[in-house]
């Protein structure tokens, strides 16, 4: 019924004598209906598709085909509307295809289940739409490119009017140039996105042979005949298409008119992201660094004028793709340089922005342009990162607020890009940007580390921690020329994190776990020679000590986990001071559990994590110290065991501690049999208590097994249900 109403309204609009404005609106309805996701029948989709195919034939008929009925301006409007509708349908088709490819495969089902599934769901196959569009793509791609060339020429300033072709463009005549601009302005954005998708999916047309290219729309009667175009190499054709798409995008993003819909901005940004998915496009932008700088400057200007979060997130995606293109290109240069002269490794590593001097020139440096844009985003969403604001006498006391979801994702994306910038620099250049990057990463950590009701870690915190790890494990740590300066910057950053971890009235909701994780990251990644300074070591130990003494079980549990990773660090020079300082406190806390048993699952988890730390210390100890270490662990675990009467009436968390301790003891005994027997033999009361618990556990297991055997056999329900009852 729904299709009958749509069909009755649209079919007359595509008849040959229908006015152009009606056909243009009908094309818009078709593309909107197809892209809405309401289509569930393939036949309905084919009917609307056939209407668009018939309109496409009219576009390819040439300029003069409709001149007897309607004006050239109306014809231009109709043809651009047809191309725009096809572009929107193609964009939707590619999005559906990509979503289907990224969707996890469904497990295989039985035949009858499949039949029921087919009857329950009436959904089109994900490739149905792209299969309908695919046969028209060779013609559509040429028409889209021709329309974009027209638009690029029509947007030239008045002083370049001489470059306009005297015979007009593919879809307009010189007499209608003023009204044509308006029609092109409303249609160019979907065309740009569609062309970018097509170029990226075909390797910039590499899958097409020369004979596959359909001709451009023929000229009308009386139009001057142009000389045949000079044949170009494939590389030149790729560059021409790149320059066309980038030129249209940058020109629009430079000065987007206030009346431009936000959809045009998003289409342009999506087109840039799609374009940068193609290897040849990434190479082109990476080789022409000034082009990348210009693109980033234009995006920076766009952020100054457009506030919607979707725009800012898409800008961040374009920036990230641009940076990764530059990274790939630089890695290729370094690899090539290393192969040419394997003995000069320093020469290859010195490649990158900054060179030997470390100077980054504004207007020429991709890293500098990126940092300008990223700092703007961060300061806009986290104003306290601007020291001028926080140090101002008129600055009011500020309490950090939780970022909205869109802002949190944007800050996280920004921090991720920020941490990748040193890889684009030479060692000297990295030392130029690293102070700013570390200041911003630790500042984001300070401003966004807040507790949440569901204990979820905010996206900016996760990104900041990952960014710190990226920098701490980067090859800069192994560069002899910059190692001293790098170590000083890392120490300074760790000192900042320790300072931000202190209790502060302006930050009552600070998440101690995230700050403790950041400190652990420094310890594990930077190494003892960098962070082994006594003042920093004392600050780190105090932070762990405060977490162990916390009244919140979740903080204790996470502290135990992080502490175990520090204790197990391969460098004994780093781990030993922490073991000597904090292991006694761990033992003391665990021994106190016998008096105050856990009452909740969170408290139980904290105790279990603590026993894992002690067990880890036993494994780290040398053989001749194994008995002394087990003398700390085994009595503690046995003290958690309950007798049979107390076990039956104990709360669930206390029973859980009993069973967990018993399992640990039964696992540890076979690992260190001699030392375990020595500890048990030295204390008869421990042996008696353990034997009683083991016997009670065995008896309980036998009773449960007997109860299961005594249960009456219940006939299982049939797995196949008949759809028809025969009784």
Long-range contacts (C-beta under 8 A, 24 or more apart in sequence): 2-38, 3-41, 3-44, 3-47, 6-33, 6-48, 7-47, 7-48, 10-48, 10-51, 11-51, 14-51, 14-54, 14-55, 16-58, 17-69, 19-70, 19-74, 20-66, 20-70, 20-74, 20-75, 20-77, 20-78, 21-74, 21-77, 21-78, 23-55, 23-78, 23-81, 23-82, 24-77, 24-78, 24-81, 24-82, 25-81, 26-51, 27-52, 27-55, 27-81, 27-82, 27-84, 27-85, 28-81, 28-84, 28-85, 30-85, 30-89, 31-84, 31-85, 31-86, 31-88, 31-89, 32-88, 34-89, 34-92, 34-129, 35-88, 35-89, 35-91, 35-92, 39-124, 40-122, 40-123, 40-124, 41-122, 41-124, 42-124, 42-125, 42-128, 45-124, 45-128, 45-129, 45-132, 46-132, 49-132, 52-82, 52-85, 52-86, 52-89, 53-136, 55-82, 55-85, 56-82, 56-86, 56-136, 56-139, 56-140, 58-82, 59-83, 59-143, 59-217, 60-139, 60-143, 60-214, 60-217, 61-217, 61-218, 62-217, 62-218, 62-219, 62-220, 63-168, 63-171, 63-173, 63-217, 63-218, 63-219, 63-220, 63-223, 64-219, 64-220, 64-221, 67-220, 71-176, 72-172, 72-173, 72-175, 72-176, 73-176, 73-179, 73-180, 73-183, 75-171, 76-171, 76-172, 76-176, 76-179, 76-180, 76-183, 77-183, 79-171, 79-217, 80-147, 80-171, 80-183, 80-184, 80-186, 80-187, 81-187, 83-140, 83-143, 83-144, 83-147, 83-187, 83-191, 84-186, 84-187, 84-190, 84-191, 86-133, 86-136, 86-140, 86-194, 87-140, 87-144, 87-190, 87-191, 87-193, 87-194, 88-190, 88-194, 89-129, 89-133, 90-133, 90-137, 90-140, 90-194, 90-197, 90-198, 91-190, 91-193, 91-194, 91-197, 92-129, 93-129, 93-130, 93-132, 93-133, 94-130, 94-197, 94-201, 96-126, 96-129, 96-130, 97-126, 97-127, 97-130, 99-126, 100-126, 100-127, 112-720, 137-198, 138-208, 138-212, 138-213, 138-214, 139-214, 140-194, 140-198, 141-195, 141-198, 141-205, 142-213, 142-214, 142-215, 142-216, 143-170, 143-216, 143-217, 144-191, 144-194, 144-195, 144-198, 145-195, 145-241, 145-244, 146-170, 146-171, 146-216, 146-217, 147-171, 147-184, 147-187, 147-188, 147-191, 148-188, 148-191, 148-192, 148-195, 148-244, 148-245, 148-248, 149-244, 150-180, 150-184, 151-184, 151-185, 151-188, 151-191, 151-248, 152-244, 152-247, 152-248, 152-251, 154-180, 154-181, 154-184, 155-248, 155-251, 166-224, 167-219, 167-223, 167-224, 167-226, 168-223, 170-216, 170-217, 171-217, 173-220, 188-248, 188-264, 189-263, 189-264, 189-267, 189-268, 190-267, 192-245, 192-248, 192-249, 192-267, 192-268, 192-271, 193-267, 193-268, 193-270, 193-271, 193-274, 195-245, 195-271, 196-245, 196-270, 196-271, 196-272, 196-274, 196-275, 197-274, 199-241, 199-245, 199-275, 199-278, 199-281, 200-274, 200-275, 200-277, 200-278, 200-281, 203-278, 203-279, 203-280, 204-237, 204-238, 204-241, 204-242, 204-278, 204-280, 204-281, 205-237, 205-238, 205-241, 206-234, 238-280, 238-284, 239-284, 242-275, 242-280, 242-281, 242-284, 245-271, 245-275, 246-275, 246-285, 246-291, 246-295, 250-294, 250-295, 250-298, 253-298, 253-299, 253-301, 253-302, 254-298, 254-301, 256-302, 256-305, 256-306, 262-306, 262-308, 262-310, 262-311, 265-302, 265-306, 265-311, 266-310, 266-311, 266-314, 269-311, 269-314, 269-315, 269-317, 269-318, 270-314, 272-318, 272-321, 273-314, 273-317, 273-318, 273-321, 276-318, 276-321, 276-322, 276-325, 277-321, 281-325, 282-321, 282-324, 282-325, 282-328, 282-329, 283-325, 283-328, 283-329, 285-322, 285-325, 285-326, 286-325, 286-326, 286-328, 286-329, 286-330, 287-329, 289-326, 289-364, 289-366, 290-364, 292-322, 292-325, 292-326, 292-366, 292-369, 293-363, 293-364, 293-365, 293-366, 293-369, 295-322, 296-322, 296-366, 296-369, 296-370, 296-372, 296-373, 297-369, 299-373, 300-369, 300-372, 300-373, 300-376, 303-373, 303-376, 303-377, 304-376, 309-404, 309-406, 309-407, 309-410, 310-406, 312-377, 312-406, 312-410, 313-406, 313-409, 313-410, 313-413, 315-373, 316-377, 316-410, 316-413, 316-414, 316-417, 317-413, 319-370, 319-373, 319-374, 319-417, 320-413, 320-416, 320-417, 322-366, 322-370, 323-366, 323-370, 323-417, 323-420, 323-421, 323-424, 324-420, 326-366, 326-424, 327-420, 327-423, 327-424, 330-423, 330-424, 349-426, 349-427, 349-475, 349-479, 350-426, 350-427, 350-428, 351-426, 352-423, 352-424, 352-425, 352-426, 352-429, 352-430, 353-424, 353-425, 353-426, 353-429, 354-425, 354-426, 354-428, 354-429, 354-430, 354-432, 355-426, 355-428, 355-429, 356-426, 356-428, 357-428, 358-426, 358-428, 358-429, 358-431, 358-432, 359-429, 359-432, 360-425, 360-429, 360-432, 360-433, 366-424, 367-421, 367-424, 367-425, 367-429, 367-433, 370-417, 370-421, 371-418, 371-421, 371-433, 371-436, 374-414, 374-417, 374-418, 374-440, 375-436, 375-440, 377-410, 377-411, 377-414, 378-411, 378-414, 378-415, 378-440, 378-443, 378-444, 381-407, 381-410, 381-411, 382-411, 382-443, 382-444, 382-447, 382-448, 384-443, 384-447, 385-440, 385-443, 385-444, 385-447, 397-506, 398-506, 399-506, 399-507, 400-447, 400-448, 400-450, 400-506, 400-507, 400-509, 402-450, 402-452, 402-458, 403-448, 403-458, 403-460, 408-448, 408-458, 408-459, 408-460, 409-459, 411-444, 411-448, 411-459, 411-460, 411-463, 412-459, 412-460, 412-462, 412-463, 413-463, 415-440, 415-441, 415-444, 415-460, 415-463, 415-464, 415-467, 416-463, 416-466, 416-467, 418-467, 419-466, 419-467, 419-468, 419-470, 419-471, 420-470, 422-471, 422-474, 422-476, 423-474, 427-476, 427-479, 427-481, 427-482, 428-481, 428-482, 430-476, 430-482, 431-482, 431-485, 431-486, 431-489, 434-471, 434-476, 434-486, 434-489, 435-489, 437-471, 438-471, 438-489, 438-490, 438-492, 438-493, 439-496, 441-467, 441-468, 441-471, 441-493, 442-468, 442-493, 442-496, 442-497, 442-500, 445-497, 445-500, 445-514, 445-515, 445-518, 446-500, 446-507, 449-500, 449-510, 449-511, 449-514, 449-515, 450-507, 450-509, 450-510, 450-511, 451-509, 451-510, 451-511, 455-554, 457-511, 457-514, 461-511, 461-514, 464-518, 465-514, 465-517, 465-518, 465-521, 468-493, 468-518, 468-521, 468-522, 468-525, 469-521, 469-525, 472-521, 472-522, 472-525, 472-526, 473-525, 477-526, 477-527, 477-530, 487-526, 487-529, 487-530, 490-522, 490-526, 490-530, 490-531, 491-530, 491-531, 491-533, 491-536, 493-522, 494-519, 494-522, 494-526, 494-531, 494-536, 494-540, 495-535, 495-536, 495-539, 497-522, 498-536, 498-539, 498-540, 498-543, 501-543, 512-546, 512-547, 512-550, 512-555, 513-547, 513-554, 513-555, 513-558, 513-559, 515-543, 516-543, 516-544, 516-547, 516-558, 516-559, 516-562, 517-558, 517-562, 519-543, 520-562, 520-565, 520-566, 523-566, 523-569, 523-574, 524-565, 524-566, 524-569, 527-571, 527-574, 528-571, 528-573, 528-574, 531-574, 532-573, 532-574, 537-577, 540-578, 541-577, 541-578, 541-581, 541-582, 544-578, 544-582, 545-581, 545-582, 545-585, 548-582, 548-585, 548-586, 548-589, 549-585, 553-598, 553-600, 553-602, 553-603, 553-605, 553-606, 554-602, 554-606, 556-589, 556-606, 556-609, 556-610, 557-602, 557-605, 557-606, 557-609, 560-586, 560-606, 560-609, 560-610, 560-612, 560-613, 561-609, 563-613, 564-609, 564-612, 564-613, 564-616, 567-613, 567-616, 567-617, 567-620, 568-616, 568-620, 579-617, 583-617, 586-610, 586-613, 586-614, 587-614, 587-632, 587-636, 590-614, 590-636, 591-636, 591-639, 593-639, 593-640, 593-657, 594-639, 594-640, 597-640, 597-650, 597-653, 597-654, 597-657, 598-653, 598-654, 598-656, 598-657, 599-651, 599-653, 599-654, 600-653, 601-653, 601-656, 603-653, 604-653, 604-656, 604-657, 604-660, 607-640, 607-657, 608-657, 608-660, 611-636, 611-637, 611-660, 611-661, 611-664, 615-664, 615-668, 618-668, 618-672, 626-672, 626-675, 627-675, 627-678, 627-679, 630-668, 630-672, 630-675, 630-676, 630-678, 630-679, 631-679, 631-682, 633-668, 634-665, 634-668, 634-676, 634-679, 634-680, 634-686, 635-679, 635-683, 635-686, 637-661, 637-664, 637-665, 637-668, 638-665, 638-686, 638-689, 638-690, 641-689, 641-690, 641-693, 642-693, 643-692, 643-696, 644-692, 644-696, 647-696, 658-693, 662-693, 662-694, 662-697, 665-690, 666-694
